[in-house]
Amino acid sequence: MTDTQPTGDRRRFLADGIRVAGVVAAGSLGGFLAGRRGYAAESRWQIDPDECIGCGNCATYCVLDESAVKCVQCFDMCGYCDICTGYFDPRYKKLDTAAENQLCPTDALIRTFVEGKAGQNFYEYTIHVEACIGCGKCVKGCALMNGSLYLQVMHDRCVNCNECAIAVACPTQAFVRLPSARPYKLKRAAVALIRRKSESGEDDTGDARRLIERVNTDA
């Protein structure tokens, strides 16, 4: 099992600098919030990923038929591992994409080959948001390694109930209220990593600085 990220060729291959896009893209963090009126404009429900244990309640307690909670991927924390504990069922028979080898019950975690280098294969893991049910199985598995997968409330789906049924059922009180202007929350480890990249100049696009400004980074 490896969690070492390749450098050089792979960095040029990915060519996207500091991608924590799972938080932004999957959640449609853009202009839709401005158009949502009448739903507690000052704050929104969100999951603190450092408190979440992937218990599965998010998939079953949401008042919506399809949970507003989805998994996101922090690519900066991901090891692009061949054997990903968030992707593979512990009883897997082969390192391939066959359904019987996958931990996700809905095939929502997509495994894509990136490159082979120094005798190792590296894969990218992305989320098919429409298929994700927020069960947290991949999150719980990924926590055994880099912890790059975690759950967030998607605000293009959430109706922002006054009392969130999932929050009531959450065993670790991971549900918190965040300002509506910054309704997503990164892991503390991700924030520290992104800040280091930004301050060291490794992120020469300014994406890290802009991302830190757009999401809630309180410890």
N, C-alpha and C positions, 0 to 999 in steps of 0.2 A: 504494500500500500504506500502510495506517495502523495505528498501534498506540496511538493516543490514546484513552483511555477517556472516554466521555461522562460528564457530571456531572448534578446536579439531577434531572431527570425519570428518568434511568436509575437513579440511586441509589435513588429511591423505588420504581421499578419492580422492581428486584431485591430490595430490602427485606430483605436478609439479612446485612448488615454484613460480617463478615470471613470469607468462606467459603473455607476450605481443606478443605472437607468431603470432597473426593476421597480424602484420606489416611485420614480417620476412617471415613466411611460405606462406601466400597468395601472397606476392610479389616476391617470389623466389629471396631473397636478396643475394643469393650465387654467384656462379661463372659465371652466364650468362652475367653479366655486362662486365666481362673481354673479353668476346668473341664478344660483340657488338661494331663494329668499324664503323666509318664514321658517327656517330650520335652525334655530339657535345659532345665529350669525356669528356670535362671538367665539364659540369654541366647538370642537368636534371630538367624537370618540376616537381613540386610537389605542393600539397595543404597544406597550413598552417591550421591545424584543429582548431586553436583558432580564425581564421578569417572566416571560412566556416559557412554558415547558412543553408546548405542543401536545396538550392533553386531549385534544379532539373536540372539546366543547364548542369551538367556533363553528364547526360544521353542522352542529345539531341544534344549537340554542338560538341562532339568529331568527328573528321574526319573519324574515324573508324566506321564500321557498328555496332560493339559492343564496347561501351565505354571502354577506358583503365582505367577508374576510378572505383574502387570497394570499398565497405565498409570493414573495419577491426574492430576487437574487442580488446580492452585493458582490459584483464581479471582482472588486478589489480584494476581497477576503477569500475568494474561491481559489482552491488549489488546482482546478482543472484536472482532477484526479481520474485515473483509469478506473480504479475501484472507489466509487463514491458511495459512502454510507447513507447518503440522502436519496440516492437513486436506486441502488440495488437492494432487493430483499435479502436479508441475511442468509436465506436458503437458496440463493441464486445458483443456477447450474452452469451458465455461461455468461461471459462479459459481453452481452449484446442487448438489443432493445426489445427482445421478446417480452410480451406482457407478463409471463410467469416469472421473469427475472426482476421485475420492477417492484419497488416498494410502494409507489403511488397507485392507489386503486383506480384512478381514472386516466392514467397515462398523460398526466398534465406536466410532468417534468421531462423536457426534451433533451436528449443526449446527442451532441453533434461533434464529430471528430475535428480537431483543430490541426494537430501535427504530431509527427513522431520525431523524437530527438533523443540522441544518446541512449537508444534502446528503450525509451519510454514513450507511451502514447498519452496525449493530452486531449481532453474533451471539454467542451463548453456545455453547461447545463442552464437551460432557459425555461421559463414558465409559460405554458399555454393557459392564459388567464381564464378563458371561457370554460376550460375543462377542470380547473382547480376548484375544489370544494372546501378548502380551508381546513382539512383534517389534521394537518400538522405532522403527518408521519415523516415527510421528508425533512422537516425542521428538526424533529427529534433525532433523526438519524444523522443529519449533517452536524449536529451539536457534538458528535463524537469526534469530528475532525475540525474543520475551519469555522463552522458555524455561519457560513455565508448565506444560507437560506433562512428566512424568517417570515412571520406573518404580519400583515398590515390590513387595517380596515380601508377598503376602497371607497372613496367618497363620491364616485359617480354612481354608486350602488346604495350606499348606506342612507337610511332615512333619518338618521341622527335622533333616535328615540330619546325621550327625556330620561328614561331608565332603560339602559341597554340590557336585554335579557342575557346576552353573553357575559357582560360585565358582572352581572349578579352571580352567574354560575362559575366565573373564573376562579380557580382554586388559589391563584397566586396574586390576585388583584392587579393583574398586568394591564387592565384597561384604565386609561387615564384620559383627561380632557386636555386638548391642545388648542392653541389659537387657530381659528379657521384659516388664517393666512399662511400657517405653517402646520398643516394637519398630519404630516408624516414624521416618523421617528426612526432615526438610524441607530444601530448598535453603537455603544460607546467605543468599542474597539474599531469600528469602521470610521467613526469620527476622528479618532486619534490617527489612524492610518492615512486618511485623506488629508488631514491637516499637515502631517509630516511631508506628504508628497507635494502639497501646495507650497509649503514654506521652503522646501529644498529645491524647488524649481523643477521637479520631475514632471509635474503637470504644467506644461508650458502653454496650455490652451486656456487656462483660467476656469476650467470646468469645476475643479475642486472648490475654489473660492465661491463660485456662484451656487454650487450645490449646498455648501454649508450655510449660505445665506437663505436658502429657500426651504430648508427643513428644520425641524426642531432638534436642537443638539444638546439640550439640557441633560445633565447626568441624572 
